């Protein structure tokens, strides 16, 4: 892992904080999900940037109610001890109806410092 190329890992090998976030996100539990982020965390989703706990909690609340969808973890990767990618397949009533999204996590002090969600 010294070449900064992601390597495939099992979903069970994702850090506990990522698993906790993903579980809360799937359950639409914004109160739990926000506790997995640092106070100064940044989330980038759908071209928008959300900075800090308050903005991230609003984003979580909105994303939990905007569309109805199923989400399945299809792949997990690790670049180094602080960088992970969780790929999800979503199907639902959003434009296009189906998409694979890459959740790119950066960790700091066992919390999520940065999350970028990309197709």
TORLUMSE-820801 format. One line per 8 residues: for each residue x, y, z of N, C-alpha, C, O. Coordinates in pm, 1 decimal, padded with zeros to 6 digits, always signed. Example, Ala and Ser with C-alpha at 12.3 -4.5 7.8 and 13.67 -1.06 7.14 Angstrom:
BEGIN
+01319.0/-00569.0/+00780.0/+01230.0/-00450.0/+00780.0/+01320.0/-00330.0/+00780.0/+01423.6/-00331.9/+00846.5 ~ +01285.0/-00225.0/+00708.0/+01367.0/-00106.0/+00714.0/+01290.0/+00003.0/+00787.0/+01340.9/+00113.8/+00803.9
***
This chain:
BEGIN
+00082.2/-00120.3/+00000.0/+00000.0/+00000.0/+00000.0/+00085.7/+00125.4/+00000.0/+00037.8/+00232.7/+00036.8 ~ +00208.9/+00114.2/-00039.8/+00297.1/+00230.3/-00041.2/+00287.5/+00308.0/-00171.2/+00343.1/+00417.3/-00181.9 ~ +00217.6/+00253.3/-00270.7/+00208.4/+00321.5/-00399.4/+00082.3/+00405.8/-00411.8/+00054.1/+00459.2/-00519.1 ~ +00005.3/+00418.5/-00302.8/-00117.8/+00497.7/-00298.7/-00224.7/+00448.3/-00394.4/-00315.7/+00523.4/-00429.5 ~ -00215.1/+00322.7/-00437.1/-00319.1/+00262.8/-00519.2/-00413.2/+00185.5/-00427.2/-00367.7/+00106.2/-00344.8 ~ -00543.6/+00207.6/-00440.5/-00637.6/+00135.6/-00355.1/-00627.9/-00015.1/-00377.4/-00608.7/-00061.5/-00489.8 ~ -00641.6/-00090.2/-00268.6/-00647.5/-00234.8/-00280.6/-00780.9/-00280.3/-00224.1/-00830.9/-00223.3/-00127.1 ~ -00837.7/-00382.4/-00284.6/-00966.7/-00434.2/-00241.7/-00953.5/-00500.6/-00105.1/-00859.4/-00575.7/-00079.5
-01049.4/-00471.2/-00018.4/-01058.3/-00532.5/+00113.5/-01201.1/-00585.0/+00129.7/-01288.6/-00552.4/+00049.5 ~ -01224.2/-00664.0/+00230.6/-01361.1/-00707.5/+00257.2/-01434.1/-00595.9/+00331.1/-01371.0/-00518.2/+00402.8 ~ -01564.1/-00586.8/+00315.2/-01638.8/-00485.0/+00389.4/-01616.6/-00494.8/+00540.0/-01621.9/-00393.7/+00609.9 ~ -01591.8/-00615.6/+00590.6/-01564.7/-00632.2/+00734.0/-01434.5/-00565.3/+00775.7/-01414.7/-00538.6/+00894.2 ~ -01344.8/-00537.6/+00680.5/-01217.9/-00473.0/+00711.1/-01225.5/-00320.6/+00709.5/-01126.5/-00253.6/+00738.9 ~ -01342.0/-00265.3/+00675.4/-01358.0/-00119.7/+00684.4/-01349.4/-00080.3/+00831.9/-01395.2/-00155.0/+00918.3 ~ -01291.6/+00035.5/+00861.4/-01285.1/+00081.3/+01000.8/-01425.4/+00092.4/+01062.1/-01523.3/+00118.4/+00992.1 ~ -01432.5/+00072.5/+01192.1/-01560.5/+00074.7/+01263.2/-01637.1/+00204.6/+01240.8/-01759.6/+00201.6/+01229.2
-01568.7/+00318.0/+01234.5/-01637.9/+00446.2/+01217.0/-01707.0/+00453.0/+01080.8/-01815.7/+00509.9/+01069.9 ~ -01646.2/+00396.2/+00977.7/-01710.2/+00394.8/+00845.3/-01830.9/+00302.7/+00847.7/-01937.0/+00337.5/+00796.0 ~ -01815.1/+00186.4/+00907.1/-01927.1/+00092.8/+00917.8/-02042.2/+00155.4/+00996.1/-02158.6/+00139.8/+00959.0 ~ -02009.9/+00226.5/+01104.8/-02112.5/+00293.0/+01184.8/-02185.3/+00399.4/+01102.4/-02307.6/+00410.9/+01109.1 ~ -02108.8/+00477.6/+01024.0/-02170.5/+00579.0/+00938.0/-02261.8/+00513.2/+00833.5/-02376.5/+00554.3/+00815.7 ~ -02209.9/+00411.2/+00765.2/-02287.4/+00347.2/+00658.5/-02415.6/+00284.3/+00712.6/-02520.8/+00293.0/+00649.2 ~ -02407.0/+00221.5/+00828.8/-02524.9/+00161.1/+00890.7/-02628.1/+00267.7/+00926.4/-02746.9/+00251.2/+00898.7 ~ -02583.4/+00375.7/+00987.1/-02674.6/+00485.0/+01023.6/-02733.4/+00550.9/+00899.1/-02851.7/+00584.8/+00896.7
-02651.4/+00569.1/+00796.2/-02698.4/+00631.0/+00671.6/-02807.8/+00545.9/+00607.6/-02911.0/+00598.2/+00565.5 ~ -02785.1/+00414.0/+00600.2/-02886.0/+00324.3/+00541.9/-03015.6/+00327.0/+00622.5/-03124.0/+00313.2/+00565.8 ~ -03005.2/+00344.7/+00754.2/-03123.2/+00347.5/+00841.1/-03186.2/+00486.6/+00849.6/-03284.5/+00506.0/+00921.0 ~ -03129.8/+00583.1/+00777.0/-03176.9/+00722.5/+00781.9/-03169.9/+00777.7/+00923.8/-03256.2/+00855.1/+00965.2 ~ -03066.7/+00737.8/+00998.2/-03044.4/+00782.0/+01135.7/-02939.3/+00893.6/+01134.8/-02821.5/+00869.7/+01161.4 ~ -02983.5/+01014.0/+01104.1/-02892.9/+01128.8/+01092.0/-02822.6/+01161.1/+01222.5/-02705.9/+01200.0/+01221.7 ~ -02891.7/+01145.7/+01334.8/-02831.9/+01178.7/+01464.9/-02710.2/+01091.0/+01493.1/-02609.8/+01139.8/+01545.1 ~ -02717.7/+00964.1/+01459.9/-02602.8/+00875.6/+01478.8/-02496.8/+00900.8/+01372.5/-02377.8/+00905.9/+01403.5
-02539.0/+00916.7/+01247.9/-02444.0/+00936.3/+01137.7/-02355.6/+01058.4/+01161.9/-02235.3/+01051.9/+01136.7 ~ -02411.1/+01168.1/+01209.4/-02332.5/+01290.6/+01227.1/-02225.0/+01273.4/+01334.4/-02124.1/+01343.8/+01331.6 ~ -02244.5/+01181.8/+01428.2/-02144.2/+01161.4/+01532.7/-02018.8/+01091.7/+01480.9/-01919.4/+01082.8/+01552.9 ~ -02021.6/+01042.8/+01358.9/-01904.3/+00976.2/+01301.6/-01808.0/+01074.7/+01235.9/-01700.0/+01035.4/+01191.9 ~ -01846.0/+01202.0/+01228.9/-01765.1/+01305.1/+01163.5/-01690.9/+01391.1/+01266.0/-01738.4/+01410.5/+01377.9 ~ -01573.5/+01442.4/+01226.5/-01505.9/+01542.4/+01307.2/-01590.0/+01669.8/+01305.7/-01673.1/+01688.0/+01216.7 ~ -01569.3/+01758.4/+01403.7/-01646.5/+01883.3/+01410.0/-01625.6/+01970.9/+01287.5/-01715.4/+02045.5/+01248.5 ~ -01507.1/+01962.4/+01225.9/-01475.7/+02046.2/+01110.1/-01477.8/+01967.7/+00978.8/-01417.6/+02010.0/+00880.2
-01546.2/+01855.1/+00977.6/-01549.6/+01768.1/+00859.2/-01611.0/+01838.1/+00738.4/-01683.6/+01936.8/+00750.1 ~ -01578.7/+01782.8/+00622.6/-01632.8/+01830.1/+00495.5/-01694.3/+01711.4/+00421.5/-01636.0/+01603.2/+00415.7 ~ -01813.0/+01733.7/+00365.1/-01877.7/+01635.6/+00278.1/-01900.9/+01702.2/+00143.9/-01949.4/+01815.1/+00136.7 ~ -01865.9/+01631.1/+00037.7/-01894.7/+01677.8/-00098.4/-01988.4/+01576.1/-00161.0/-01955.7/+01457.9/-00171.3 ~ -02105.8/+01623.4/-00202.9/-02206.7/+01536.4/-00262.3/-02283.5/+01613.2/-00368.1/-02331.1/+01724.0/-00343.3 ~ -02295.3/+01554.9/-00484.3/-02375.1/+01612.3/-00592.9/-02335.0/+01756.5/-00624.7/-02420.1/+01841.0/-00652.7 ~ -02203.3/+01783.7/-00619.8/-02151.6/+01915.2/-00653.6/-02161.3/+02018.3/-00542.9/-02123.8/+02133.7/-00563.3 ~ -02210.5/+01979.9/-00426.7/-02223.6/+02072.1/-00313.6/-02127.9/+02032.4/-00202.9/-02098.9/+01914.3/-00183.7
-02078.8/+02132.6/-00129.6/-01987.0/+02109.6/-00018.0/-02056.9/+02147.9/+00112.0/-02117.3/+02254.7/+00122.5 ~ -02047.9/+02059.4/+00210.2/-02107.3/+02080.9/+00342.0/-01994.1/+02077.5/+00443.1/-01923.8/+01977.1/+00454.3 ~ -01975.9/+02186.1/+00516.7/-01863.7/+02202.2/+00610.0/-01916.0/+02212.7/+00752.4/-02001.2/+02296.8/+00781.4 ~ -01865.7/+02128.1/+00840.8/-01902.4/+02134.4/+00981.4/-02024.1/+02050.9/+01015.7/-02102.8/+02014.0/+00928.6 ~ -02038.3/+02021.8/+01144.0/-02142.4/+01930.4/+01192.9/-02283.8/+01974.9/+01158.6/-02366.5/+01892.9/+01118.7 ~ -02312.4/+02103.0/+01173.5/-02448.1/+02152.5/+01148.8/-02486.3/+02135.5/+01002.5/-02595.3/+02087.1/+00972.1 ~ -02398.1/+02174.6/+00912.2/-02426.2/+02161.2/+00768.9/-02435.7/+02014.5/+00728.4/-02519.5/+01978.2/+00645.9 ~ -02350.5/+01930.5/+00785.7/-02353.6/+01788.2/+00752.0/-02482.9/+01724.8/+00803.2/-02542.0/+01641.9/+00734.1
-02527.1/+01762.0/+00921.6/-02653.0/+01706.6/+00972.9/-02771.4/+01748.0/+00885.5/-02860.5/+01666.9/+00860.3 ~ -02773.4/+01872.9/+00839.3/-02880.2/+01917.1/+00747.9/-02875.6/+01836.7/+00619.0/-02979.7/+01795.4/+00568.1 ~ -02754.1/+01813.7/+00564.8/-02738.4/+01733.6/+00443.2/-02790.0/+01591.4/+00467.1/-02861.4/+01536.7/+00383.1 ~ -02754.3/+01531.4/+00581.2/-02799.8/+01395.9/+00613.1/-02952.1/+01390.0/+00621.6/-03013.8/+01298.0/+00567.9 ~ -03012.7/+01487.3/+00688.6/-03159.1/+01490.9/+00701.0/-03225.4/+01502.8/+00564.4/-03323.5/+01433.8/+00536.6 ~ -03171.8/+01591.0/+00478.3/-03229.0/+01610.2/+00345.3/-03212.2/+01485.0/+00260.5/-03306.6/+01441.8/+00194.4 ~ -03092.6/+01426.3/+00261.9/-03067.1/+01310.1/+00177.1/-03148.4/+01188.5/+00221.4/-03175.4/+01099.1/+00141.3 ~ -03187.4/+01185.2/+00349.8/-03266.6/+01073.4/+00400.3/-03411.4/+01079.5/+00353.8/-03480.7/+00977.7/+00352.8
-03457.8/+01198.5/+00315.1/-03599.0/+01213.2/+00280.6/-03623.0/+01253.4/+00135.3/-03736.7/+01248.3/+00088.4 ~ -03518.8/+01293.1/+00063.6/-03537.3/+01344.6/-00072.1/-03586.4/+01237.8/-00169.9/-03674.0/+01264.7/-00252.1 ~ -03530.6/+01117.1/-00161.3/-03567.3/+01008.9/-00252.0/-03582.3/+00879.9/-00172.5/-03530.5/+00866.6/-00061.6 ~ -03654.0/+00785.8/-00231.6/-03663.0/+00651.1/-00175.1/-03573.2/+00561.9/-00258.9/-03581.6/+00562.1/-00381.7 ~ -03486.5/+00485.0/-00191.8/-03392.7/+00400.8/-00266.1/-03342.4/+00286.8/-00179.6/-03351.2/+00290.1/-00056.8 ~ -03289.5/+00186.1/-00247.3/-03217.2/+00079.4/-00178.8/-03069.1/+00103.8/-00203.4/-03030.1/+00160.6/-00305.4 ~ -02987.2/+00059.8/-00108.2/-02843.4/+00081.1/-00118.4/-02772.8/-00047.4/-00075.3/-02802.2/-00104.3/+00029.8 ~ -02679.2/-00091.2/-00159.0/-02604.9/-00213.8/-00130.7/-02456.0/-00187.9/-00146.9/-02412.2/-00137.7/-00250.4
-02378.6/-00222.0/-00045.2/-02233.3/-00212.1/-00051.4/-02182.0/-00320.3/-00145.7/-02205.3/-00438.9/-00122.4 ~ -02112.1/-00280.5/-00252.1/-02065.4/-00376.8/-00351.7/-01914.3/-00394.2/-00353.7/-01864.7/-00491.8/-00410.1 ~ -01839.6/-00301.3/-00293.2/-01694.4/-00309.7/-00295.7/-01636.9/-00219.9/-00186.5/-01695.4/-00117.6/-00150.9 ~ -01522.2/-00260.0/-00134.7/-01450.0/-00178.6/-00037.1/-01302.8/-00179.4/-00073.4/-01248.4/-00282.4/-00113.2 ~ -01238.6/-00064.1/-00059.7/-01096.7/-00051.4/-00090.8/-01028.1/+00033.3/+00015.7/-01090.9/+00114.9/+00083.1 ~ -00896.8/+00011.5/+00028.9/-00814.7/+00088.9/+00121.1/-00691.9/+00136.9/+00047.0/-00625.9/+00059.1/-00021.9 ~ -00660.7/+00266.3/+00061.0/-00539.8/+00321.7/+00002.4/-00427.7/+00323.1/+00104.9/-00315.0/+00283.4/+00075.5 ~ -00459.3/+00369.2/+00226.2/-00365.4/+00369.4/+00338.8/-00449.0/+00370.3/+00465.6/-00570.0/+00348.8/+00458.9
-00388.4/+00394.3/+00580.0/-00461.9/+00384.6/+00706.5/-00567.6/+00493.6/+00724.9/-00649.9/+00484.4/+00815.9 ~ -00566.4/+00595.1/+00641.1/-00663.4/+00703.8/+00654.7/-00759.2/+00717.0/+00536.9/-00852.2/+00797.4/+00543.6 ~ -00740.1/+00641.3/+00429.6/-00819.5/+00659.3/+00307.9/-00885.0/+00529.1/+00263.7/-00818.6/+00427.7/+00242.0 ~ -01017.8/+00535.2/+00251.1/-01097.7/+00418.1/+00215.3/-01202.4/+00457.9/+00112.9/-01244.6/+00573.3/+00106.4 ~ -01243.7/+00359.8/+00032.8/-01350.6/+00379.8/-00064.8/-01452.8/+00268.2/-00044.7/-01417.8/+00150.2/-00042.8 ~ -01579.0/+00306.6/-00029.7/-01689.0/+00210.5/-00020.9/-01779.9/+00237.0/-00141.1/-01835.5/+00346.0/-00154.6 ~ -01794.3/+00138.6/-00226.6/-01877.2/+00154.2/-00346.1/-02014.5/+00094.6/-00319.4/-02026.9/-00018.3/-00271.8 ~ -02117.7/+00172.9/-00351.1/-02255.9/+00131.5/-00327.8/-02334.9/+00134.1/-00458.0/-02313.4/+00219.8/-00543.7
-02425.1/+00040.4/-00471.2/-02519.8/+00037.9/-00581.6/-02653.8/+00085.0/-00526.7/-02706.1/+00027.3/-00431.4 ~ -02709.1/+00189.9/-00586.9/-02837.4/+00245.6/-00544.7/-02940.5/+00226.9/-00654.6/-02910.8/+00243.0/-00772.9 ~ -03062.0/+00192.8/-00613.9/-03176.8/+00187.9/-00704.3/-03291.6/+00256.8/-00634.4/-03318.2/+00232.2/-00516.8 ~ -03361.3/+00345.4/-00709.3/-03471.1/+00416.5/-00645.6/-03543.1/+00510.9/-00738.3/-03536.2/+00497.5/-00860.5 ~ -03613.2/+00607.7/-00678.8/-03696.6/+00700.1/-00755.4/-03625.0/+00832.6/-00783.8/-03690.5/+00935.4/-00801.6 ~ -03493.8/+00831.0/-00788.2/-03416.0/+00949.7/-00823.0/-03392.4/+00949.7/-00974.3/-03410.2/+00846.3/-01038.6 ~ -03352.9/+01063.7/-01032.6/-03329.7/+01068.5/-01176.8/-03230.2/+00960.5/-01220.3/-03121.3/+00948.7/-01164.1 ~ -03268.6/+00883.1/-01319.7/-03185.1/+00774.2/-01369.3/-03219.0/+00640.3/-01306.3/-03201.3/+00536.0/-01369.4
-03267.6/+00641.5/-01182.3/-03316.8/+00521.4/-01116.9/-03214.0/+00423.4/-01062.7/-03245.2/+00342.9/-00975.0 ~ -03090.2/+00429.4/-01114.6/-02985.5/+00339.5/-01067.2/-02849.8/+00406.5/-01084.2/-02825.5/+00477.2/-01182.0 ~ -02761.5/+00382.8/-00987.0/-02628.3/+00443.2/-00994.4/-02534.1/+00368.1/-00900.0/-02576.4/+00314.5/-00797.5 ~ -02407.9/+00365.6/-00936.1/-02303.2/+00317.5/-00846.5/-02228.3/+00440.2/-00795.7/-02179.5/+00521.1/-00874.7 ~ -02219.4/+00453.6/-00664.2/-02153.1/+00568.2/-00603.1/-02032.6/+00522.6/-00522.8/-02036.1/+00419.9/-00455.0 ~ -01926.7/+00600.6/-00531.7/-01804.0/+00575.8/-00456.8/-01799.4/+00675.1/-00340.9/-01795.3/+00796.4/-00361.7 ~ -01800.1/+00622.8/-00220.7/-01788.9/+00704.3/-00099.9/-01641.1/+00704.1/-00062.3/-01588.9/+00602.2/-00017.1 ~ -01574.0/+00816.1/-00080.4/-01430.2/+00827.4/-00053.4/-01411.0/+00894.1/+00082.5/-01440.5/+01012.2/+00100.7
-01361.3/+00815.8/+00176.3/-01345.6/+00860.2/+00315.0/-01201.5/+00894.8/+00345.8/-01109.3/+00825.4/+00303.1 ~ -01182.6/+01003.4/+00420.7/-01055.0/+01035.6/+00483.6/-01081.8/+01040.5/+00633.6/-01172.4/+01110.0/+00679.5 ~ -01001.6/+00965.6/+00709.2/-01020.4/+00958.1/+00853.8/-00915.3/+01039.3/+00927.4/-00803.3/+01057.8/+00879.6 ~ -00954.1/+01087.4/+01044.9/-00861.9/+01154.7/+01137.3/-00909.4/+01125.7/+01279.0/-01026.3/+01147.0/+01311.0 ~ -00820.7/+01078.1/+01362.5/-00854.1/+01049.9/+01502.7/-00977.7/+00960.4/+01515.5/-01064.8/+00984.6/+01599.1 ~ -00984.0/+00856.8/+01431.3/-01094.0/+00758.7/+01433.9/-01230.5/+00819.0/+01402.3/-01333.2/+00763.8/+01441.8 ~ -01232.5/+00930.9/+01331.9/-01356.4/+00991.9/+01283.8/-01340.0/+01026.9/+01136.1/-01228.6/+01028.4/+01083.6 ~ -01450.8/+01054.8/+01070.4/-01448.5/+01092.8/+00929.0/-01419.7/+01242.2/+00919.3/-01495.3/+01325.1/+00970.0
-01309.4/+01274.7/+00853.5/-01270.8/+01414.2/+00833.8/-01323.3/+01467.0/+00700.4/-01356.4/+01584.9/+00687.2 ~ -01330.0/+01377.6/+00602.5/-01372.5/+01417.7/+00468.1/-01445.2/+01300.8/+00402.6/-01401.6/+01186.1/+00412.4 ~ -01556.0/+01330.9/+00335.9/-01629.5/+01232.2/+00258.7/-01666.6/+01295.5/+00126.5/-01732.0/+01399.7/+00122.4 ~ -01624.4/+01231.7/+00017.9/-01662.7/+01276.0/-00116.3/-01742.1/+01161.6/-00179.2/-01695.2/+01047.9/-00185.5 ~ -01862.4/+01193.5/-00225.4/-01948.7/+01093.0/-00288.3/-01949.9/+01123.7/-00437.1/-01990.6/+01231.9/-00479.6 ~ -01903.8/+01025.0/-00516.7/-01886.1/+01044.7/-00660.7/-01939.4/+00925.1/-00737.5/-01939.3/+00812.4/-00688.0 ~ -01985.0/+00951.3/-00858.9/-02029.2/+00840.1/-00944.2/-01911.4/+00781.8/-01018.8/-01927.8/+00687.2/-01095.9
***
